[in-house]
C-alpha cells in the first residue's frame, strides 16, 4: 500500500491529500485554515491586512506552524508510516528571504521543538510579499527600461514586468532595505521554501513556479543574466538552481520521521506553483484541454504545444511541471464581481441562479463589462462596470439581465483575453467554487462553444502534487494516474445549447467597448 502525500501551501490555508496508488483511492484530505487555526498571526485571510502602498505580506513562520498542524491532523486520518513519496505546491510569486544561518539550521532540525522556533532566526526579512502585492509599479518600469522595454522582458521571461512577480518584489526590497538585502543569502519561493524544510536542506525550484518571477528565461528555462542584473546586484548567488518539474530534489528529513512517524529518507519531488500543480491535478497537463478556475480571482490556464506570448502583456507563460510550457491568465474580477452584482439586488445564490436560467443566451444584446475593481486582464483602472443595452438596464433596473450580463461578460472577457494562446480546446475543465453552479457552467459552454466537464475530486493543487510525486518516484504513468484520479463527476458534462451566432455581435461590441 504505497501512499503518496501531496501538499498545497496556498493563500488562505495549507492543505494535503494522501493517495493510495494501488487502490486508486484518496485516503486522507485535510486542510489548516490560517485565520481560524493560527489567529495569533493576525492574518484572518492568510495575509497581513492593510499594508501600506499596496503591500501584501504574510509571515512565513505561520506557514511552518500550519504545516505542523496539518501533519498532526493527517496522523489521525491515515498511517503516515506508509508514505513513500512527497511533492507539493505553493501560492505563486511569494518569496522568503533567508540569511547565512539558513543552510545549517534547516539541516539540524530538532524534533523536540517547533519548526517556526528553530527557523525564525534564519529570516533576513520578517515577512514575505505574496501575489496580492501591487506595490512595485516603479520597479517594474525600472526593470523593463534596463533591458530595453517590456517586449524584451516578455520575450525573455514569458510575461511583461508584473507587480506581483518575484523579481520586481526583490528589487523593491533591495531599494528599500539594502542592508537586509545584503544579509540575504537565499531567496526562496513559497514552494521551494517548504520543500527545503521537508528535505532538511536547501532545495531547487521548478520551471513552473520559477517562471513567475520575471527572472527565468523561458527559452532556456534558466536564469536570465540581463533580467538578474536589471533586478538587483548579486542576485544570481541568492537564488536556488532551477530544475524540471519531474526532478527528485531531496529526502525527507529525520525531523518529520521522529515527530510525525513518516519514513525518514523518502524521496521528495521538487515543489511547483499552485496553478502548474492544478494543471496536473485537473488531468490537463497534455495540450488540448483548458482549465478555467472560478475562484476569488478567475484563472484560465492550459498546457501549450510551444511558446507564444501575449502581445497585450497580460498573460503569462510558465513551465508545465510535466515538460514544455503552460499559459496562464489571471482575472481579478472573479467571484468578487459575481458577489457584487448579487449583493446589489440583495439576492442569494438561488435567486442568482434563477436569474441566469430565466434569461436567454445572448441576453437580448444587453452587455456588461464586469470590472468592479481595477482589472489586470485587460489592464483597466475602473472601479465600476460599464453596462450597455437600454436605459432601464443601464440604470440597474433589470436584475436578471444584469446578473446574466455580468457572467456573460466575464466569459466573453476570458475568451477574448486568452485568444493569444491559440488554443482550440476539445473540453474545458471547470473548477473552483462557482463551477458547481450548472447555470454558470452552461453559460461557459455557450460562450466558448465547447463542452464543459467538472472533476469528481476537489483539491486539484494537492492532487497534482501527489500525482507528480507518484510519477517521478514510483514511476507510475501520468495517463494511468489521470484515468484513476481525474475522472469527471458522473452526469456533470455540459454541452453548448446556444448557436455559434448567438454571441457574435456581443463579442464584437465587448471588444469595441474595452478598447474605448
Ligand atoms: C497566478 C497568481 C495566483 C497565485 C495564488 O499568477 O498570482 O493564482 O498563484 O493562487
Boltz pocket constraint, residues with backbone or C-beta under 6 A from the ligand:
constraints:
  - pocket:
      binder: B
      contacts: [[A, 11], [A, 90], [A, 91], [A, 92], [A, 93], [A, 131], [A, 164], [A, 212], [A, 273], [A, 274], [A, 275], [A, 299], [A, 328], [A, 330]]
      max_distance: 6.0
